[in-house]
């Protein structure tokens, strides 16, 4: 393969070359090493959370592949944001961590002018951070999916983190003993990796492959399993060739690639969080595409082909065995942009040639879809002039897709949970919880998911609609829930004007959510409300709150859009 000039190789004898040479020679690198492609191995290994605990082992496998292909791997460490861990200090840190990781990566990769990146992607916020960074820096990049965790068993029954999360709310409602909750917690996770359901992490792993940014066949995989080790090693080798080929993310992250990723999310009934993460990736990649509109457009065409927990009864292990993301794409092949380029240097069509789905009960063909109704719908209307998102999942005959009711309004999620427990939230109510958006949270903080589980625990999930500007865990799949209402209440969106007793109409088939209050009355309320004051924050959350942009951007930080 013909070699080309590398941006990491500075002019011999220059100040930049001399001082860097001194540093890198002291690290033990040879003269030959310093002429090789310098590959950033992005690692968020941490002892804070089980989802990142194995990444040092993955890094060694990747680095071996890089070295054997003639590259110089340079390991770079970033923050390790695990939702269930960093939320203890305030859940605003969860979403805000995504953009912190992107900027952390920029300091190392762009500051040092490294030639490429290989990103070890794990829990919810690292996959989008790595994709956003790839689009922004536009240096050759491969995303290595680092796998899901093995679930456990308690009292003879399957138990995983979803069961524990929902169980923690059920225990508050007397539906589960504290002893059983502790027993479930002690047995839910049996090894490293991300949550084992089709929540945000596994959904985003599917996205990485569907976008063409991971090797085909690499998502999902069991953490530290043979398949994960194989793809990690092969990714390490492949990234060096990508440097010489000058194959960059913006060659891959095209409109067709984003359409393929949205199709894959719909087909697996993935997490609603994929919408903002894909939009943020498009913004960073300078691809002019509206992901929110694309979900509604493709939702009319793309059926649900798999039912992995919490959408159905199948396990993530069964989904992997059936062929995973590549098998989903094979079943969708006639509906995809198969001309889209991937990190292999080949098109989607070439990558899918000869692929067979191993279990068509787990990953179904188009002719036998699990559902032809869209599992994710983006609404708009007088209550959400920009957007609001409903996660429907697989069709639930008990759930109402049209709902009109009287609002009962709370400024705090925990107060809403108390009200549910006290019986103040009744059938026919539209439960509104606000102040949990990107600026209001800040960082979309607040227990929106716990409110959903509280309604479920009180057996109100099909009789009460829930509306919020907060975000939901990818594990949430209960009742008629409208999340991420935009504009958010904290910036004066209509959600800020809702009062208890107001009529709200949600009409999913018509893609509408409306506040049925006269415009003159709303004008009076807006005048009385005056300028909104954001919650006081400090440190990184204050910076995030000040610079974060609306949902339509994927909540990226301030930039010239």
C-alpha positions as CSV (number, residue, x, y, z in Angstrom):
1,X,0.0,0.0,0.0
2,X,1.3,3.4,-1.0
3,X,2.3,5.4,2.1
4,X,1.5,9.1,2.5
5,X,2.7,11.9,4.7
6,X,1.5,11.7,8.3
7,X,0.3,14.8,10.2
8,X,2.0,13.5,13.3
9,X,5.5,13.6,11.7
10,X,6.9,17.1,12.2
11,X,9.8,18.6,10.4
12,X,13.1,17.2,11.7
13,X,14.9,19.6,13.9
14,X,11.9,21.9,14.4
15,X,10.9,22.9,18.0
16,X,7.7,20.8,17.8
17,X,9.6,17.7,16.6
18,X,12.5,18.1,19.1
19,X,10.5,18.5,22.3
20,X,8.1,15.8,21.4
21,X,10.9,13.5,20.4
22,X,12.5,14.0,23.8
23,X,9.2,13.0,25.6
24,X,8.5,10.0,23.4
25,X,12.1,8.7,23.4
26,X,11.9,8.8,27.2
27,X,8.8,6.6,27.0
28,X,10.9,3.9,25.2
29,X,9.8,4.5,21.6
30,X,12.4,3.8,18.9
31,X,13.3,6.0,15.9
32,X,11.3,3.6,13.8
33,X,8.3,3.9,16.1
34,X,8.3,7.7,15.7
35,X,7.8,7.4,12.0
36,X,4.8,5.1,12.3
37,X,1.1,6.1,12.2
38,X,0.3,7.2,15.7
39,X,-3.0,5.7,16.8
40,X,-4.9,7.1,19.8
41,X,-6.5,4.2,21.7
42,X,-9.3,6.0,23.6
43,X,-9.9,4.2,26.9
44,X,-12.4,5.0,29.7
45,X,-11.3,2.2,31.9
46,X,-12.4,2.8,35.5
47,X,-13.0,1.0,38.8
48,X,-16.1,3.2,39.3
49,X,-18.4,0.9,37.3
50,X,-18.5,-2.6,36.0
51,X,-19.3,-1.4,32.4
52,X,-15.8,0.1,32.1
53,X,-13.8,-2.3,34.4
54,X,-12.5,-4.5,31.6
55,X,-11.4,-1.9,29.1
56,X,-7.7,-2.2,30.0
57,X,-7.8,-5.8,28.8
58,X,-9.5,-4.7,25.6
59,X,-6.9,-1.9,25.1
60,X,-4.1,-4.5,25.2
61,X,-5.7,-6.6,22.5
62,X,-6.3,-3.5,20.3
63,X,-2.7,-2.3,20.8
64,X,-1.4,-5.7,19.8
65,X,-3.3,-5.4,16.5
66,X,-2.1,-1.9,15.9
67,X,1.6,-2.8,16.5
68,X,1.4,-5.9,14.2
69,X,-0.1,-3.7,11.4
70,X,2.8,-1.3,11.7
71,X,1.3,1.4,13.9
72,X,2.2,3.0,17.2
73,X,-0.7,2.8,19.7
74,X,-0.9,5.6,22.2
75,X,-3.4,5.1,25.0
76,X,-5.6,8.1,26.0
77,X,-7.8,8.1,29.1
78,X,-11.1,9.9,29.4
79,X,-13.9,10.1,32.0
80,X,-16.0,7.0,32.6
81,X,-19.6,8.1,32.8
82,X,-21.8,5.2,34.0
83,X,-25.5,6.3,34.4
84,X,-26.1,4.2,37.6
85,X,-22.9,5.5,39.2
86,X,-22.4,9.1,38.4
87,X,-26.1,9.8,39.0
88,X,-25.5,9.5,42.7
89,X,-24.0,13.0,42.7
90,X,-26.8,14.5,40.7
91,X,-28.1,13.0,37.4
92,X,-27.2,16.1,35.5
93,X,-23.7,14.7,35.2
94,X,-24.9,11.9,33.0
95,X,-25.7,13.7,29.7
96,X,-23.2,16.4,30.4
97,X,-20.5,13.8,30.6
98,X,-21.0,13.0,26.9
99,X,-19.7,16.4,25.7
100,X,-17.0,16.5,28.3
101,X,-15.6,13.2,26.9
102,X,-15.6,14.7,23.3
103,X,-13.7,17.7,24.4
104,X,-11.3,15.6,26.5
105,X,-10.5,13.6,23.4
106,X,-10.0,16.7,21.4
107,X,-7.3,17.9,23.7
108,X,-5.3,14.8,23.2
109,X,-5.9,13.9,19.6
110,X,-6.0,17.3,18.0
111,X,-3.6,18.8,20.4
112,X,-1.0,16.1,19.7
113,X,-2.0,15.9,16.0
114,X,-2.3,12.1,16.2
115,X,-3.1,10.3,13.0
116,X,-6.2,8.2,13.9
117,X,-8.4,6.9,16.7
118,X,-9.6,3.6,17.9
119,X,-12.3,4.1,20.5
120,X,-13.2,1.5,23.1
121,X,-16.9,2.2,23.5
122,X,-19.0,0.9,26.4
123,X,-21.7,2.5,28.6
124,X,-24.4,4.9,27.3
125,X,-22.5,8.1,26.8
126,X,-19.2,6.9,25.4
127,X,-20.6,5.6,22.0
128,X,-22.1,9.0,21.1
129,X,-19.1,10.8,22.5
130,X,-16.8,8.7,20.3
131,X,-19.0,9.2,17.2
132,X,-19.2,13.0,17.8
133,X,-15.5,13.2,18.2
134,X,-14.9,11.2,15.0
135,X,-17.2,13.6,13.1
136,X,-15.5,16.7,14.6
137,X,-11.9,15.7,14.2
138,X,-12.3,13.8,11.0
139,X,-9.3,11.5,11.4
140,X,-9.5,7.8,10.6
141,X,-11.6,6.2,13.3
142,X,-13.0,2.8,14.3
143,X,-15.4,2.2,17.2
144,X,-14.7,-1.0,19.1
145,X,-17.8,-2.3,20.8
146,X,-16.7,-3.6,24.2
147,X,-19.6,-5.8,25.1
148,X,-22.6,-6.5,27.3
149,X,-22.5,-7.9,30.8
150,X,-23.8,-11.4,31.8
151,X,-27.0,-11.3,33.7
152,X,-27.8,-13.3,36.8
153,X,-30.4,-15.4,38.6
154,X,-32.3,-14.9,41.9
155,X,-34.7,-17.4,43.5
156,X,-34.6,-19.4,40.2
157,X,-35.6,-16.4,38.0
158,X,-33.6,-14.3,35.5
159,X,-32.5,-11.0,37.0
160,X,-30.7,-8.1,35.3
161,X,-30.1,-4.4,36.0
162,X,-33.6,-3.5,34.5
163,X,-35.2,-5.6,37.1
164,X,-33.2,-4.0,39.9
165,X,-33.9,-0.5,38.6
166,X,-37.7,-1.1,38.4
167,X,-37.6,-3.1,41.6
168,X,-36.1,-0.2,43.5
169,X,-39.3,1.8,42.8
170,X,-41.6,-1.2,43.3
171,X,-40.1,-1.7,46.8
172,X,-41.1,1.9,47.6
173,X,-44.7,0.9,46.7
174,X,-44.7,-2.2,48.7
175,X,-44.6,-4.5,45.7
176,X,-41.2,-5.9,46.5
177,X,-39.5,-6.6,49.8
178,X,-36.2,-4.9,50.6
179,X,-34.7,-8.3,51.2
180,X,-35.6,-9.4,47.6
181,X,-34.4,-6.1,46.2
182,X,-31.1,-6.6,47.9
183,X,-30.9,-10.2,46.7
184,X,-31.7,-9.1,43.1
185,X,-29.0,-6.4,43.4
186,X,-26.4,-8.9,44.6
187,X,-27.1,-11.3,41.7
188,X,-28.1,-9.1,38.7
189,X,-24.6,-8.6,37.2
190,X,-22.1,-11.5,36.8
191,X,-19.3,-9.8,34.9
192,X,-18.1,-6.7,33.0
193,X,-19.9,-4.9,30.3
194,X,-23.0,-2.7,29.7
195,X,-26.6,-3.4,30.7
196,X,-27.8,-6.5,29.0
197,X,-31.1,-5.3,27.5
198,X,-31.7,-3.3,24.4
199,X,-31.3,-0.1,26.4
200,X,-29.2,2.9,25.3
201,X,-25.8,1.2,25.4
202,X,-26.7,-1.8,23.2
203,X,-28.9,0.4,21.0
204,X,-25.9,2.7,20.4
205,X,-23.6,-0.2,19.8
206,X,-26.0,-1.3,17.0
207,X,-25.9,2.4,15.8
208,X,-22.1,2.3,15.6
209,X,-22.2,-0.7,13.2
210,X,-25.2,0.5,11.2
211,X,-23.4,3.8,10.6
212,X,-20.4,1.9,9.3
213,X,-18.1,3.0,12.1
214,X,-17.5,-0.5,13.5
215,X,-16.4,-3.7,11.9
216,X,-19.5,-5.6,10.6
217,X,-20.5,-8.3,13.0
218,X,-19.1,-6.6,16.0
219,X,-22.3,-5.5,17.7
220,X,-23.5,-6.7,20.1
221,X,-20.9,-9.0,21.7
222,X,-20.4,-10.4,25.1
223,X,-17.8,-8.5,27.0
224,X,-14.4,-10.3,26.9
225,X,-15.9,-13.1,24.8
226,X,-14.1,-14.6,21.9
227,X,-16.0,-12.5,19.4
228,X,-15.2,-9.3,21.2
229,X,-11.5,-10.2,21.4
230,X,-11.5,-11.0,17.7
231,X,-13.1,-7.8,16.6
232,X,-10.9,-5.7,18.9
233,X,-7.7,-7.2,17.4
234,X,-9.0,-6.9,13.9
235,X,-10.0,-3.3,14.5
236,X,-6.5,-2.6,15.7
237,X,-5.0,-3.9,12.5
238,X,-7.6,-2.2,10.3
239,X,-7.1,1.3,11.7
240,X,-3.5,1.4,10.4
241,X,-4.7,0.6,6.9
242,X,-7.3,3.3,7.2
243,X,-4.6,5.8,7.9
244,X,-2.8,4.9,4.7
245,X,-6.0,4.9,2.7
246,X,-7.0,8.2,4.3
247,X,-10.4,6.9,5.0
248,X,-12.0,9.4,7.3
249,X,-15.3,9.5,9.3
250,X,-16.9,12.1,7.0
251,X,-16.4,9.7,4.1
252,X,-18.6,7.3,6.1
253,X,-21.0,9.5,8.1
254,X,-23.1,10.5,5.1
255,X,-26.9,11.0,4.9
256,X,-27.3,7.4,3.8
257,X,-25.4,6.2,6.8
258,X,-27.6,8.1,9.2
259,X,-30.7,6.7,7.4
260,X,-29.3,3.2,7.9
261,X,-28.7,3.9,11.6
262,X,-32.2,5.2,12.2
263,X,-33.7,2.2,10.4
264,X,-31.7,-0.2,12.6
265,X,-32.8,1.6,15.8
266,X,-36.4,1.3,14.7
267,X,-36.0,-2.4,13.8
268,X,-34.7,-3.2,17.2
269,X,-37.1,-0.8,19.0
270,X,-34.0,0.9,20.5
271,X,-33.6,3.6,23.0
272,X,-35.1,7.1,22.4
273,X,-31.7,8.5,23.5
274,X,-30.4,7.4,20.1
275,X,-32.3,10.3,18.5
276,X,-30.3,13.1,20.2
277,X,-27.0,11.2,20.0
278,X,-27.4,10.7,16.2
279,X,-28.4,14.4,15.8
280,X,-25.4,15.5,17.8
281,X,-23.2,13.2,15.6
282,X,-24.7,14.7,12.5
283,X,-24.0,18.3,13.7
284,X,-20.4,17.4,14.6
285,X,-20.0,15.8,11.2
286,X,-21.5,18.8,9.4
287,X,-24.2,16.6,7.8
288,X,-27.4,18.6,7.2
289,X,-30.0,16.1,8.3
290,X,-33.0,16.3,10.7
291,X,-32.9,13.0,12.7
292,X,-36.1,13.8,14.5
293,X,-38.0,14.1,11.1
294,X,-36.2,11.0,9.9
295,X,-37.5,8.9,12.7
296,X,-41.1,9.7,11.7
297,X,-40.4,9.3,8.0
298,X,-38.7,5.9,8.4
299,X,-41.0,4.8,11.2
300,X,-43.8,4.5,8.6
301,X,-41.6,2.0,6.6
302,X,-39.4,0.1,9.0
303,X,-41.0,-2.7,11.0
304,X,-39.8,-4.0,14.4
305,X,-37.9,-7.2,13.7
306,X,-36.6,-8.1,17.1
307,X,-37.9,-8.1,20.7
308,X,-34.9,-8.1,23.1
309,X,-35.7,-7.2,26.7
310,X,-37.3,-4.8,27.7
311,X,-39.2,-4.8,24.4
312,X,-39.8,-8.6,24.3
313,X,-38.7,-11.8,25.9
314,X,-35.5,-12.5,23.9
315,X,-32.1,-12.0,25.5
316,X,-29.2,-10.0,24.2
317,X,-27.3,-13.3,24.0
318,X,-30.0,-14.7,21.6
319,X,-29.8,-11.5,19.5
320,X,-26.0,-11.8,19.2
321,X,-26.3,-15.5,18.3
322,X,-28.9,-14.7,15.6
323,X,-26.4,-12.3,14.0
324,X,-26.9,-9.1,15.8
325,X,-26.7,-5.7,14.0
326,X,-25.4,-7.3,10.8
327,X,-28.4,-9.7,10.7
328,X,-30.8,-6.8,11.3
329,X,-29.3,-5.0,8.4
330,X,-29.5,-8.1,6.2
331,X,-33.2,-8.3,6.9
332,X,-33.5,-4.6,6.1
333,X,-31.3,-4.7,3.1
334,X,-33.9,-3.8,0.6
335,X,-34.8,-0.7,2.6
336,X,-31.2,0.5,3.3
337,X,-28.8,2.7,1.4
338,X,-26.4,-0.1,0.6
339,X,-24.1,2.2,-1.3
340,X,-22.9,3.7,2.0
341,X,-19.2,3.3,2.8
342,X,-18.0,1.7,6.0
343,X,-14.7,1.4,7.9
344,X,-13.9,-1.8,6.0
345,X,-13.4,0.4,2.9
346,X,-16.3,-1.5,1.4
347,X,-20.0,-0.6,1.0
348,X,-22.8,-1.9,3.2
349,X,-23.9,-4.1,0.2
350,X,-20.5,-5.7,0.0
351,X,-20.4,-6.3,3.8
352,X,-23.8,-8.0,3.6
353,X,-23.1,-10.3,0.7
354,X,-23.4,-13.9,1.8
355,X,-24.7,-13.1,5.3
356,X,-27.4,-15.4,6.7
357,X,-29.6,-14.7,9.7
358,X,-29.0,-17.5,12.2
359,X,-32.4,-17.4,13.9
360,X,-35.3,-15.8,12.1
361,X,-37.5,-16.1,15.2
362,X,-35.2,-13.8,17.1
363,X,-34.4,-11.5,14.1
364,X,-37.4,-11.7,11.8
365,X,-37.7,-11.2,8.1
366,X,-39.8,-8.2,6.8
367,X,-42.6,-10.6,5.9
368,X,-43.0,-11.8,9.6
369,X,-42.3,-8.6,11.5
370,X,-43.1,-8.4,15.2
371,X,-44.9,-5.1,14.6
372,X,-45.5,-2.8,11.7
373,X,-46.2,0.1,14.1
374,X,-43.4,2.6,14.7
375,X,-41.8,1.9,18.2
376,X,-40.6,5.5,18.5
377,X,-42.6,8.6,17.4
378,X,-41.7,12.3,17.4
379,X,-44.6,14.6,18.3
380,X,-45.0,18.3,17.9
381,X,-47.9,20.7,18.6
382,X,-48.8,23.7,20.8
383,X,-47.2,22.0,23.9
384,X,-44.0,21.0,22.0
385,X,-43.5,23.4,19.1
386,X,-40.1,21.7,18.3
387,X,-40.4,18.1,19.3
388,X,-41.3,15.5,21.9
389,X,-40.6,11.8,21.9
390,X,-42.8,8.8,22.6
391,X,-41.3,5.3,23.1
392,X,-44.0,2.8,22.2
393,X,-41.9,-0.3,21.8
394,X,-43.9,-3.3,20.7
395,X,-47.6,-2.9,20.6
396,X,-49.3,-3.0,24.0
397,X,-53.0,-3.5,23.7
398,X,-53.6,-1.8,27.1
399,X,-51.8,1.4,26.2
400,X,-53.8,4.3,24.7
401,X,-52.2,6.0,21.7
402,X,-54.7,8.8,22.0
403,X,-55.2,10.5,25.4
404,X,-56.9,13.6,26.6
405,X,-56.9,14.5,30.2
406,X,-56.4,17.1,32.9
407,X,-52.9,18.1,33.8
408,X,-51.5,17.6,37.3
409,X,-48.2,19.5,37.4
410,X,-45.0,19.1,39.4
411,X,-41.7,20.9,39.4
412,X,-39.8,18.0,40.9
413,X,-39.8,14.3,40.0
414,X,-39.6,13.1,43.5
415,X,-42.6,15.2,44.5
416,X,-44.5,13.5,41.6
417,X,-43.5,10.1,42.9
418,X,-44.8,11.0,46.4
419,X,-48.1,12.2,44.8
420,X,-48.5,8.9,42.9
421,X,-47.8,7.0,46.1
422,X,-50.3,9.2,48.0
423,X,-53.0,8.5,45.5
424,X,-53.2,12.1,44.2
425,X,-52.4,11.1,40.6
426,X,-55.6,9.5,39.3
427,X,-56.8,7.8,36.1
428,X,-57.4,10.3,33.4
429,X,-54.6,12.6,34.6
430,X,-51.8,13.9,32.4
431,X,-48.9,13.9,34.8
432,X,-46.5,16.8,33.9
433,X,-43.1,17.0,35.5
434,X,-40.9,19.9,34.2
435,X,-37.6,21.6,34.8
436,X,-35.6,18.5,33.8
437,X,-34.4,19.6,30.3
438,X,-30.8,20.3,29.1
439,X,-30.7,23.7,30.8
440,X,-33.3,23.2,33.5
441,X,-31.8,20.0,34.9
442,X,-29.2,21.0,34.0
443,X,-28.1,18.1,31.9
444,X,-31.6,16.6,31.7
445,X,-31.3,15.8,35.4
446,X,-34.2,14.3,37.4
447,X,-35.9,11.0,38.0
448,X,-38.1,10.9,34.9
449,X,-37.6,7.2,34.5
450,X,-38.4,6.6,38.2
451,X,-41.7,8.4,37.7
452,X,-42.6,6.0,34.8
453,X,-41.8,3.0,37.0
454,X,-43.8,4.6,39.9
455,X,-46.9,4.8,37.6
456,X,-46.3,1.2,36.6
457,X,-45.9,0.2,40.3
458,X,-49.2,1.9,41.1
459,X,-50.8,0.2,38.1
460,X,-51.6,3.5,36.5
461,X,-49.3,3.2,33.4
462,X,-52.3,2.7,31.0
463,X,-54.6,5.2,32.7
464,X,-52.2,8.2,33.2
465,X,-50.1,9.8,30.5
466,X,-46.7,11.2,31.5
467,X,-45.2,14.3,29.9
468,X,-41.8,15.8,30.8
469,X,-38.9,17.7,29.3
470,X,-36.6,15.2,31.0
471,X,-34.9,12.2,29.4
472,X,-35.7,8.5,29.9
473,X,-33.5,5.6,30.5
474,X,-33.4,3.2,27.6
475,X,-34.9,0.7,29.9
476,X,-38.1,2.6,30.1
477,X,-40.9,1.1,28.0
478,X,-44.1,1.5,30.1
479,X,-47.3,3.3,29.3
480,X,-47.9,6.5,27.3
481,X,-44.8,8.5,28.1
482,X,-43.8,11.7,26.3
483,X,-40.3,12.8,27.1
484,X,-37.7,15.4,26.0
485,X,-40.4,18.1,25.3
486,X,-38.8,21.0,23.5
487,X,-38.5,23.9,24.0
488,X,-38.0,22.9,27.6
489,X,-39.7,24.7,30.4
490,X,-36.6,26.4,31.7
491,X,-36.2,28.5,28.5
492,X,-39.9,29.5,28.5
493,X,-41.3,26.6,26.4
494,X,-45.1,26.1,26.6
495,X,-44.5,23.4,29.2
496,X,-43.7,26.2,31.6
497,X,-47.2,27.6,31.2
498,X,-49.2,24.5,32.0
499,X,-51.3,24.6,35.2
500,X,-53.0,21.8,37.1
501,X,-56.4,21.3,35.5
502,X,-55.4,22.3,32.0
503,X,-56.5,20.0,29.2
504,X,-53.8,18.2,27.2
505,X,-54.3,16.1,24.2
506,X,-51.8,13.5,23.0
507,X,-52.5,11.9,19.6
508,X,-49.7,9.6,18.6
509,X,-51.2,8.5,15.2
510,X,-51.4,12.2,14.3
511,X,-47.9,13.0,15.7
512,X,-49.5,15.7,17.9
513,X,-49.3,16.9,21.5
514,X,-51.4,20.0,22.3
515,X,-52.2,22.2,25.3
516,X,-55.9,23.1,25.0
517,X,-55.7,26.6,26.5
518,X,-56.7,29.8,24.8
519,X,-53.8,31.8,23.5
520,X,-54.9,34.9,25.4
521,X,-54.8,33.0,28.6
522,X,-51.3,31.7,27.8
523,X,-50.2,35.2,27.0
524,X,-51.3,36.4,30.4
525,X,-49.5,33.5,32.1
526,X,-46.3,34.2,30.2
527,X,-46.4,37.8,31.2
528,X,-46.9,36.8,34.8
529,X,-44.2,34.2,34.6
530,X,-41.6,36.8,33.5
531,X,-38.0,35.9,32.8
532,X,-37.0,32.3,33.8
533,X,-34.3,31.8,36.3
534,X,-32.2,28.7,35.8
535,X,-31.2,26.5,38.7
536,X,-28.0,27.5,40.3
537,X,-25.1,25.3,39.2
538,X,-21.4,25.3,39.6
539,X,-18.3,23.7,38.0
540,X,-18.8,21.7,34.8
541,X,-22.6,21.7,35.2
542,X,-22.6,25.5,35.2
543,X,-20.5,25.6,32.0
544,X,-22.8,22.9,30.4
545,X,-25.9,24.8,31.4
546,X,-24.6,28.0,30.0
547,X,-23.5,26.6,26.6
548,X,-25.8,23.7,25.8
549,X,-28.0,24.1,22.8
550,X,-31.6,23.0,22.2
551,X,-32.8,19.4,21.5
552,X,-32.9,20.1,17.8
553,X,-29.1,20.1,17.8
554,X,-28.9,16.9,19.8
555,X,-28.0,19.1,22.7
556,X,-24.5,19.9,21.6
557,X,-22.5,22.6,23.2
558,X,-22.6,26.1,21.7
559,X,-21.1,26.5,18.3
560,X,-21.8,28.3,15.0
561,X,-24.7,26.3,13.6
